[in-house]
């Protein structure tokens, strides 16, 4: 099959024939690029998005201009998405401005997300950092999430300002960014978010501190044990277990033997096992034998003693 035949088959209404033609064109490599670029102007959307897909697979930079135009101007959402994916696959920096514009202005969220993923895949950190100053909170959210995946330390100064962003989703995602960096000296940056009015922001701040794992981060997570919302307290209890910092031993014993909700007390018993400190053995035994501890708490305490300390009560 030559390229003209494959391009003709690309127009087939039969899914399998059209996809086979796209693979044939990919196999032809650079020789198929001019025809595929022309196919980006075909009146049929499935021809255009398969052409974009094939151009991404081939990876020829000659297609960057045409794919950028499709990304910004095609009236079909799938074509724009595949154009963004193809630009990422090609990886040419000249595509960055078009991808930035798509994030800022495309009418479809899926296309904006795909453009953000493309910038991440191309490691376009400078462009993503610039987007942190965009007036649209969705753009800021997408950019900080992409930078989190890249673990971009260069973005830290700009990201720090977003911890005070007016949009709660931006604050939540920025907390996640801080957790991905997990730099020892940034725990205090997250401290104000533990008092955020939005529950999801507080939850993400606790989880981020759990990934930082310093003594200061542990102290801040311990402070969340006093949050008025049980979801935050539960998150703090399990996070302290994951951190496995002995500083949490006494606070967790207090929760396990205290008067909080049964589920939270039970997970405190689990976390005491995760810390794996022999000083937890006697309090766990006390929980097992106490009438003041609900059965679910006693079960978790027995499990910690058995699985961590080798004691079967």
Secondary structure as UniProt FT lines:
FT   HELIX           3..10
FT   HELIX           15..28
FT   HELIX           29..32
FT   HELIX           33..39
FT   TURN            40..41
FT   HELIX           45..58
FT   HELIX           61..63
FT   HELIX           64..73
FT   HELIX           77..90
FT   HELIX           93..95
FT   HELIX           96..105
FT   HELIX           109..121
FT   TURN            122..123
FT   HELIX           125..131
FT   TURN            132..133
FT   HELIX           137..150
FT   HELIX           153..155
FT   HELIX           156..162
FT   TURN            163..164
FT   HELIX           168..181
FT   HELIX           184..186
FT   HELIX           187..191
FT   HELIX           192..195
FT   HELIX           199..212
FT   HELIX           215..223
FT   HELIX           224..226
FT   HELIX           230..243
FT   HELIX           246..248
FT   HELIX           249..256
FT   HELIX           262..275
FT   TURN            278..279
FT   HELIX           280..289
FT   TURN            291..292
FT   HELIX           295..307
FT   TURN            308..309
//
